[in-house]
Amino acid sequence: MAEITFDDFLKVDVRVGTVLRAEPYPEARRPAIKLWIDFGAEIGEKKTSAQITAHYRPEALVGRQVMAVVNFPPRQIGKFMSEVLVLGMPDEHGEVVLVGPDQSVPTGGRLH
């Protein structure tokens, strides 16, 4: 993988958000969940879909803090417009495990 500079890293805006709403996305090619996430006053509420059904149920995600890239351009995912990229790591089977702070932090905080 190519090395990047610190200035390159600073271009990626990773923020913590709180899931406000989550619902199944059965129309997706692969099972997914639609998320509406609050990123605080500066960024506001953004939506996305994530292929996280192996480990998460929509009702259990509400109130959870997650990390997401908030400065990618919106991307059409089927009939749903995704505005952020929620971050996760693959488990031993390649299923996504969400990344988030290990204790409560202010919504909208930037990763550094």
GUFI-954877 format. One record per atom (N, C-alpha, C): residue number from 1; residue in one letter; x, y, z; atom name. Coordinates in pm, whole numbers, plus 50000, padded with zeros to 5 digits. Layout:
N
<NUM; A; <X; Y; Z>; CA>
...
REM end
This chain:
112
<1; M; <50084; 49883; 50000>; N>
<1; M; <50000; 50000; 50000>; CA>
<1; M; <50089; 50124; 50000>; C>
<2; A; <50049; 50224; 49926>; N>
<2; A; <50127; 50346; 49915>; CA>
<2; A; <50122; 50427; 50045>; C>
<3; E; <50234; 50489; 50078>; N>
<3; E; <50238; 50577; 50194>; CA>
<3; E; <50164; 50706; 50161>; C>
<4; I; <50107; 50767; 50265>; N>
<4; I; <50042; 50897; 50249>; CA>
<4; I; <50107; 50995; 50345>; C>
<5; T; <50083; 51122; 50321>; N>
<5; T; <50136; 51223; 50411>; CA>
<5; T; <50032; 51252; 50520>; C>
<6; F; <50074; 51321; 50624>; N>
<6; F; <49982; 51361; 50729>; CA>
<6; F; <49873; 51451; 50672>; C>
<7; D; <49910; 51536; 50576>; N>
<7; D; <49809; 51622; 50512>; CA>
<7; D; <49704; 51540; 50438>; C>
<8; D; <49746; 51427; 50377>; N>
<8; D; <49649; 51337; 50313>; CA>
<8; D; <49551; 51283; 50417>; C>
<9; F; <49604; 51240; 50531>; N>
<9; F; <49519; 51188; 50639>; CA>
<9; F; <49418; 51291; 50685>; C>
<10; L; <49461; 51416; 50696>; N>
<10; L; <49371; 51522; 50743>; CA>
<10; L; <49255; 51548; 50648>; C>
<11; K; <49267; 51506; 50523>; N>
<11; K; <49159; 51524; 50427>; CA>
<11; K; <49041; 51432; 50455>; C>
<12; V; <49064; 51322; 50525>; N>
<12; V; <48958; 51226; 50557>; CA>
<12; V; <48894; 51269; 50688>; C>
<13; D; <48768; 51309; 50682>; N>
<13; D; <48697; 51358; 50800>; CA>
<13; D; <48618; 51244; 50863>; C>
<14; V; <48675; 51185; 50969>; N>
<14; V; <48611; 51074; 51041>; CA>
<14; V; <48553; 51131; 51169>; C>
<15; R; <48422; 51112; 51186>; N>
<15; R; <48349; 51166; 51301>; CA>
<15; R; <48273; 51056; 51373>; C>
<16; V; <48244; 51083; 51500>; N>
<16; V; <48158; 50993; 51577>; CA>
<16; V; <48015; 51045; 51568>; C>
<17; G; <47925; 50952; 51545>; N>
<17; G; <47784; 50986; 51539>; CA>
<17; G; <47703; 50890; 51622>; C>
<18; T; <47581; 50930; 51653>; N>
<18; T; <47489; 50847; 51731>; CA>
<18; T; <47374; 50803; 51641>; C>
<19; V; <47351; 50674; 51635>; N>
<19; V; <47244; 50621; 51551>; CA>
<19; V; <47109; 50663; 51609>; C>
<20; L; <47030; 50734; 51527>; N>
<20; L; <46898; 50780; 51568>; CA>
<20; L; <46789; 50681; 51528>; C>
<21; R; <46809; 50619; 51413>; N>
<21; R; <46708; 50530; 51356>; CA>
<21; R; <46778; 50425; 51272>; C>
<22; A; <46724; 50305; 51270>; N>
<22; A; <46779; 50197; 51189>; CA>
<22; A; <46665; 50107; 51144>; C>
<23; E; <46672; 50065; 51018>; N>
<23; E; <46567; 49976; 50967>; CA>
<23; E; <46626; 49884; 50862>; C>
<24; P; <46565; 49768; 50843>; N>
<24; P; <46614; 49674; 50741>; CA>
<24; P; <46609; 49738; 50602>; C>
<25; Y; <46698; 49691; 50516>; N>
<25; Y; <46702; 49737; 50377>; CA>
<25; Y; <46693; 49613; 50287>; C>
<26; P; <46575; 49554; 50278>; N>
<26; P; <46560; 49428; 50203>; CA>
<26; P; <46582; 49441; 50053>; C>
<27; E; <46572; 49562; 49998>; N>
<27; E; <46592; 49581; 49854>; CA>
<27; E; <46739; 49578; 49814>; C>
<28; A; <46829; 49585; 49909>; N>
<28; A; <46973; 49583; 49879>; CA>
<28; A; <47013; 49448; 49820>; C>
<29; R; <47118; 49450; 49735>; N>
<29; R; <47167; 49324; 49675>; CA>
<29; R; <47214; 49226; 49782>; C>
<30; R; <47285; 49277; 49881>; N>
<30; R; <47326; 49196; 49997>; CA>
<30; R; <47251; 49250; 50117>; C>
<31; P; <47214; 49165; 50212>; N>
<31; P; <47140; 49214; 50328>; CA>
<31; P; <47209; 49334; 50393>; C>
<32; A; <47131; 49437; 50422>; N>
<32; A; <47186; 49560; 50477>; CA>
<32; A; <47086; 49624; 50574>; C>
<33; I; <47135; 49725; 50643>; N>
<33; I; <47053; 49803; 50735>; CA>
<33; I; <47070; 49950; 50698>; C>
<34; K; <46958; 50023; 50690>; N>
<34; K; <46962; 50168; 50671>; CA>
<34; K; <46981; 50233; 50807>; C>
<35; L; <47070; 50333; 50812>; N>
<35; L; <47099; 50404; 50937>; CA>
<35; L; <47082; 50554; 50917>; C>
<36; W; <47023; 50620; 51014>; N>
<36; W; <47017; 50766; 51022>; CA>
<36; W; <47099; 50803; 51144>; C>
<37; I; <47205; 50882; 51123>; N>
<37; I; <47304; 50907; 51227>; CA>
<37; I; <47317; 51056; 51253>; C>
<38; D; <47316; 51094; 51381>; N>
<38; D; <47335; 51233; 51422>; CA>
<38; D; <47484; 51259; 51443>; C>
<39; F; <47538; 51357; 51371>; N>
<39; F; <47678; 51395; 51384>; CA>
<39; F; <47694; 51531; 51452>; C>
<40; G; <47594; 51576; 51523>; N>
<40; G; <47603; 51702; 51597>; CA>
<40; G; <47566; 51822; 51512>; C>
<41; A; <47572; 51939; 51578>; N>
<41; A; <47525; 52064; 51517>; CA>
<41; A; <47601; 52101; 51389>; C>
<42; E; <47730; 52076; 51383>; N>
<42; E; <47811; 52117; 51268>; CA>
<42; E; <47773; 52041; 51140>; C>
<43; I; <47746; 51912; 51151>; N>
<43; I; <47721; 51827; 51034>; CA>
<43; I; <47574; 51787; 51024>; C>
<44; G; <47510; 51764; 51135>; N>
<44; G; <47369; 51727; 51137>; CA>
<44; G; <47347; 51579; 51117>; C>
<45; E; <47225; 51545; 51076>; N>
<45; E; <47186; 51406; 51055>; CA>
<45; E; <47221; 51363; 50913>; C>
<46; K; <47281; 51246; 50901>; N>
<46; K; <47316; 51188; 50772>; CA>
<46; K; <47267; 51044; 50769>; C>
<47; K; <47246; 50992; 50648>; N>
<47; K; <47198; 50855; 50635>; CA>
<47; K; <47297; 50771; 50554>; C>
<48; T; <47289; 50641; 50577>; N>
<48; T; <47373; 50547; 50505>; CA>
<48; T; <47310; 50409; 50512>; C>
<49; S; <47363; 50318; 50434>; N>
<49; S; <47326; 50177; 50448>; CA>
<49; S; <47456; 50100; 50472>; C>
<50; A; <47443; 49992; 50548>; N>
<50; A; <47563; 49914; 50582>; CA>
<50; A; <47528; 49766; 50583>; C>
<51; Q; <47621; 49686; 50532>; N>
<51; Q; <47604; 49541; 50529>; CA>
<51; Q; <47653; 49484; 50662>; C>
<52; I; <47570; 49501; 50764>; N>
<52; I; <47609; 49465; 50901>; CA>
<52; I; <47509; 49370; 50966>; C>
<53; T; <47429; 49301; 50884>; N>
<53; T; <47321; 49218; 50939>; CA>
<53; T; <47371; 49092; 51010>; C>
<54; A; <47493; 49050; 50987>; N>
<54; A; <47543; 48929; 51053>; CA>
<54; A; <47556; 48948; 51204>; C>
<55; H; <47588; 49071; 51246>; N>
<55; H; <47613; 49096; 51389>; CA>
<55; H; <47514; 49191; 51454>; C>
<56; Y; <47432; 49259; 51375>; N>
<56; Y; <47348; 49365; 51432>; CA>
<56; Y; <47204; 49355; 51385>; C>
<57; R; <47114; 49393; 51473>; N>
<57; R; <46972; 49407; 51443>; CA>
<57; R; <46938; 49555; 51452>; C>
<58; P; <46852; 49605; 51365>; N>
<58; P; <46823; 49749; 51365>; CA>
<58; P; <46788; 49806; 51502>; C>
<59; E; <46700; 49741; 51575>; N>
<59; E; <46657; 49795; 51704>; CA>
<59; E; <46771; 49805; 51806>; C>
<60; A; <46874; 49723; 51793>; N>
<60; A; <46986; 49726; 51887>; CA>
<60; A; <47087; 49836; 51852>; C>
<61; L; <47077; 49894; 51733>; N>
<61; L; <47173; 49996; 51690>; CA>
<61; L; <47135; 50137; 51736>; C>
<62; V; <47008; 50160; 51764>; N>
<62; V; <46962; 50293; 51804>; CA>
<62; V; <47030; 50332; 51935>; C>
<63; G; <47092; 50451; 51934>; N>
<63; G; <47165; 50501; 52050>; CA>
<63; G; <47313; 50466; 52051>; C>
<64; R; <47354; 50378; 51963>; N>
<64; R; <47495; 50336; 51956>; CA>
<64; R; <47579; 50443; 51887>; C>
<65; Q; <47700; 50464; 51938>; N>
<65; Q; <47793; 50555; 51871>; CA>
<65; Q; <47878; 50478; 51772>; C>
<66; V; <47891; 50535; 51651>; N>
<66; V; <47968; 50472; 51544>; CA>
<66; V; <48061; 50575; 51483>; C>
<67; M; <48164; 50528; 51416>; N>
<67; M; <48257; 50615; 51344>; CA>
<67; M; <48222; 50609; 51195>; C>
<68; A; <48235; 50725; 51128>; N>
<68; A; <48203; 50729; 50986>; CA>
<68; A; <48285; 50838; 50916>; C>
<69; V; <48315; 50814; 50789>; N>
<69; V; <48374; 50917; 50704>; CA>
<69; V; <48258; 51003; 50657>; C>
<70; V; <48266; 51134; 50684>; N>
<70; V; <48153; 51223; 50655>; CA>
<70; V; <48177; 51314; 50535>; C>
<71; N; <48295; 51306; 50473>; N>
<71; N; <48322; 51398; 50361>; CA>
<71; N; <48341; 51328; 50226>; C>
<72; F; <48285; 51207; 50210>; N>
<72; F; <48275; 51147; 50078>; CA>
<72; F; <48152; 51206; 50009>; C>
<73; P; <48150; 51211; 49876>; N>
<73; P; <48028; 51255; 49809>; CA>
<73; P; <47917; 51151; 49830>; C>
<74; P; <47790; 51193; 49829>; N>
<74; P; <47680; 51096; 49841>; CA>
<74; P; <47688; 50991; 49731>; C>
<75; R; <47639; 50871; 49763>; N>
<75; R; <47645; 50759; 49668>; CA>
<75; R; <47511; 50687; 49668>; C>
<76; Q; <47458; 50665; 49551>; N>
<76; Q; <47331; 50594; 49538>; CA>
<76; Q; <47354; 50445; 49560>; C>
<77; I; <47283; 50388; 49658>; N>
<77; I; <47289; 50245; 49687>; CA>
<77; I; <47148; 50191; 49662>; C>
<78; G; <47124; 50138; 49543>; N>
<78; G; <46988; 50098; 49507>; CA>
<78; G; <46900; 50222; 49503>; C>
<79; K; <46789; 50220; 49576>; N>
<79; K; <46698; 50334; 49581>; CA>
<79; K; <46729; 50426; 49698>; C>
<80; F; <46839; 50403; 49767>; N>
<80; F; <46873; 50477; 49889>; CA>
<80; F; <47001; 50557; 49867>; C>
<81; M; <47000; 50685; 49906>; N>
<81; M; <47118; 50770; 49892>; CA>
<81; M; <47200; 50762; 50021>; C>
<82; S; <47322; 50712; 50009>; N>
<82; S; <47413; 50702; 50123>; CA>
<82; S; <47498; 50828; 50130>; C>
<83; E; <47501; 50893; 50246>; N>
<83; E; <47570; 51021; 50262>; CA>
<83; E; <47701; 51011; 50340>; C>
<84; V; <47722; 50901; 50411>; N>
<84; V; <47845; 50879; 50488>; CA>
<84; V; <47886; 50733; 50475>; C>
<85; L; <48010; 50703; 50513>; N>
<85; L; <48059; 50565; 50513>; CA>
<85; L; <48087; 50525; 50658>; C>
<86; V; <48002; 50436; 50711>; N>
<86; V; <48023; 50385; 50846>; CA>
<86; V; <48143; 50290; 50842>; C>
<87; L; <48227; 50297; 50945>; N>
<87; L; <48350; 50219; 50947>; CA>
<87; L; <48336; 50091; 51028>; C>
<88; G; <48401; 49987; 50980>; N>
<88; G; <48400; 49859; 51048>; CA>
<88; G; <48521; 49776; 51008>; C>
<89; M; <48537; 49667; 51078>; N>
<89; M; <48647; 49574; 51053>; CA>
<89; M; <48587; 49436; 51028>; C>
<90; P; <48650; 49354; 50942>; N>
<90; P; <48595; 49220; 50919>; CA>
<90; P; <48629; 49126; 51034>; C>
<91; D; <48533; 49040; 51070>; N>
<91; D; <48562; 48935; 51167>; CA>
<91; D; <48629; 48819; 51093>; C>
<92; E; <48645; 48705; 51158>; N>
<92; E; <48715; 48592; 51096>; CA>
<92; E; <48641; 48534; 50976>; C>
<93; H; <48513; 48571; 50959>; N>
<93; H; <48434; 48523; 50844>; CA>
<93; H; <48410; 48633; 50741>; C>
<94; G; <48474; 48750; 50761>; N>
<94; G; <48459; 48860; 50668>; CA>
<94; G; <48336; 48946; 50691>; C>
<95; E; <48264; 48921; 50800>; N>
<95; E; <48146; 49000; 50834>; CA>
<95; E; <48187; 49125; 50911>; C>
<96; V; <48118; 49236; 50885>; N>
<96; V; <48157; 49365; 50941>; CA>
<96; V; <48121; 49378; 51089>; C>
<97; V; <48221; 49423; 51166>; N>
<97; V; <48204; 49461; 51306>; CA>
<97; V; <48227; 49612; 51311>; C>
<98; L; <48128; 49686; 51360>; N>
<98; L; <48137; 49831; 51361>; CA>
<98; L; <48249; 49884; 51450>; C>
<99; V; <48304; 49999; 51410>; N>
<99; V; <48407; 50068; 51486>; CA>
<99; V; <48340; 50185; 51558>; C>
<100; G; <48370; 50199; 51686>; N>
<100; G; <48316; 50310; 51764>; CA>
<100; G; <48400; 50331; 51888>; C>
<101; P; <48379; 50441; 51959>; N>
<101; P; <48455; 50467; 52080>; CA>
<101; P; <48420; 50365; 52188>; C>
<102; D; <48515; 50337; 52278>; N>
<102; D; <48489; 50239; 52383>; CA>
<102; D; <48422; 50301; 52507>; C>
<103; Q; <48399; 50432; 52501>; N>
<103; Q; <48320; 50501; 52602>; CA>
<103; Q; <48249; 50617; 52535>; C>
<104; S; <48144; 50668; 52599>; N>
<104; S; <48066; 50774; 52539>; CA>
<104; S; <48152; 50901; 52519>; C>
<105; V; <48139; 50959; 52400>; N>
<105; V; <48210; 51082; 52367>; CA>
<105; V; <48109; 51177; 52304>; C>
<106; P; <48139; 51308; 52298>; N>
<106; P; <48046; 51402; 52238>; CA>
<106; P; <48021; 51370; 52089>; C>
<107; T; <47894; 51371; 52052>; N>
<107; T; <47855; 51347; 51913>; CA>
<107; T; <47920; 51452; 51822>; C>
<108; G; <47973; 51405; 51710>; N>
<108; G; <48035; 51495; 51613>; CA>
<108; G; <48185; 51509; 51629>; C>
<109; G; <48241; 51450; 51734>; N>
<109; G; <48385; 51460; 51755>; CA>
<109; G; <48463; 51401; 51639>; C>
<110; R; <48574; 51468; 51604>; N>
<110; R; <48656; 51423; 51491>; CA>
<110; R; <48770; 51333; 51539>; C>
<111; L; <48794; 51227; 51463>; N>
<111; L; <48907; 51137; 51490>; CA>
<111; L; <49037; 51212; 51468>; C>
<112; H; <49129; 51196; 51562>; N>
<112; H; <49265; 51252; 51543>; CA>
<112; H; <49365; 51169; 51620>; C>
REM end
